[in-house]
Amino acid sequence: MKRAKSNLQYWEDPKTISLVDNNLRLLEENFIKKTINKKFYIADLGCGDMYSTIKYSSLSKKTYCIERSRYLFNKIKKNKSKKLEIENLDILNFSKKKIFDLVITQRVIINLMSWQKQKEALKLIFNSLKKNAYYVCTECNIEGLKNLNSIRKKNKLKKIKIHDWHNYFLKEGRFLNYMKNLGFKLIKKEEFSLYYILTRVYSQSSSPISGYGAQIKKNNIHKSVDNISRSFYLDFVKENILLKKQYGPISGYLFKKIK
Ligand SMILES: C[S@@+](CC[C@H](N)C(=O)[O-])C[C@H]1O[C@@H](n2cnc3c(N)ncnc32)[C@H](O)[C@@H]1O
């Protein structure tokens, strides 16, 4: 697969996969679904092929979603339902007319290639919410990736690199500070550390994975290991065990608009 010249081009390529690790997606969905309510008008921004959106839509009153990629939009516009509104739109042109009970982004803010653009999008999200409404996201931070790479290094595994031609990870401190200044309160954060340690360090110590996206090369054993790791992680969360540091980039953040 030739490296895309821009983020836009990357998401126009039919071979691009949003998240190869489906167990990690299930963990993201699990975090997001907890906030959805049958009475809510929700928005999923940068909804991709709507794989997760359809699930969120079944739990809410009405769902509005936007997707910038023309290729993905042409795929998803076939999803006809009175409960669904789908637009081919850039998040930076997100309408100010619609007001939601809950806005979702799942690895989308990190597709905006500068902190300036990310701040712009986060402000638009803030303005599109009712007072006391929620913004729930699963986005990547640099700190989690660095910590994960440090234990990969100890175990003689290669660094996982940021795909910096289509991703710009958050610096968590300035992100949380900006959200607070906008008028958001952080209600909950979920880190998927144990899942990352089991699947990116422990299992790969005996069976390393190479490549990414559609070109990922991995032994079949990872299918079952990832599945077991997810259920192990969920049991671990029930026990409320927190590690001192975050390992792995994706985090779930739940914010409430309080101003
Ligand atoms: C990592 S994928 C996530 C897709 C979906 N949320 C999911 O969980 O599968 C990022 C998505 O954001 C879309 N995207 C990137 N930049 C965008 C922008 N400026 N406005 C709207 N969508 C955008 C991409 O086209 C892609 O579908």
The ligand as an SDF file (V2000), in Angstrom:
LIG
                    3D

 27 29  0  0  0  0  0  0  0  0999 V2000
  -10.0820    6.4610   12.4510 C   0  0  0  0  0  0  0  0  0  0  0  0
  -11.4560    6.7270   11.4150 S   0  0  0  0  0  0  0  0  0  0  0  0
  -12.7710    6.4560   12.5640 C   0  0  0  0  0  0  0  0  0  0  0  0
  -14.0860    6.1950   11.8930 C   0  0  0  0  0  0  0  0  0  0  0  0
  -15.2000    5.8280   12.8600 C   0  0  0  0  0  0  0  0  0  0  0  0
  -15.3740    6.8450   13.8640 N   0  0  0  0  0  0  0  0  0  0  0  0
  -14.8840    4.4910   13.4740 C   0  0  0  0  0  0  0  0  0  0  0  0
  -14.7910    4.4110   14.6930 O   0  0  0  0  0  0  0  0  0  0  0  0
  -14.6950    3.5420   12.7270 O   0  0  0  0  0  0  0  0  0  0  0  0
  -11.4580    8.4790   11.2130 C   0  0  0  0  0  0  0  0  0  0  0  0
  -12.6100    8.9770   10.3660 C   0  0  0  0  0  0  0  0  0  0  0  0
  -12.6710   10.3840   10.4450 O   0  0  0  0  0  0  0  0  0  0  0  0
  -12.9180   10.8840    9.1520 C   0  0  0  0  0  0  0  0  0  0  0  0
  -12.4060   12.2500    9.1190 N   0  0  0  0  0  0  0  0  0  0  0  0
  -11.1030   12.6300    9.0880 C   0  0  0  0  0  0  0  0  0  0  0  0
  -11.0170   13.9700    9.0800 N   0  0  0  0  0  0  0  0  0  0  0  0
  -12.2830   14.4360    9.1100 C   0  0  0  0  0  0  0  0  0  0  0  0
  -12.8450   15.7370    9.1000 C   0  0  0  0  0  0  0  0  0  0  0  0
  -12.0660   16.8240    9.0590 N   0  0  0  0  0  0  0  0  0  0  0  0
  -14.1880   15.8600    9.1220 N   0  0  0  0  0  0  0  0  0  0  0  0
  -14.9870   14.7640    9.1560 C   0  0  0  0  0  0  0  0  0  0  0  0
  -14.5150   13.5040    9.1470 N   0  0  0  0  0  0  0  0  0  0  0  0
  -13.1770   13.3420    9.1290 C   0  0  0  0  0  0  0  0  0  0  0  0
  -12.1850    9.9510    8.2400 C   0  0  0  0  0  0  0  0  0  0  0  0
  -12.6490   10.0560    6.9100 O   0  0  0  0  0  0  0  0  0  0  0  0
  -12.4790    8.6140    8.8980 C   0  0  0  0  0  0  0  0  0  0  0  0
  -13.6640    8.0520    8.4540 O   0  0  0  0  0  0  0  0  0  0  0  0
  1  2  1  0
  2  3  1  0
  2 10  1  0
  3  4  1  0
  4  5  1  0
  5  6  1  0
  5  7  1  0
  7  8  2  0
  7  9  1  0
 10 11  1  0
 11 12  1  0
 11 26  1  0
 12 13  1  0
 13 14  1  0
 13 24  1  0
 14 15  1  0
 14 23  1  0
 15 16  2  0
 16 17  1  0
 17 18  1  0
 17 23  2  0
 18 19  1  0
 18 20  2  0
 20 21  1  0
 21 22  2  0
 22 23  1  0
 24 25  1  0
 24 26  1  0
 26 27  1  0
M  CHG  2   2   1   9  -1
M  END
$$$$
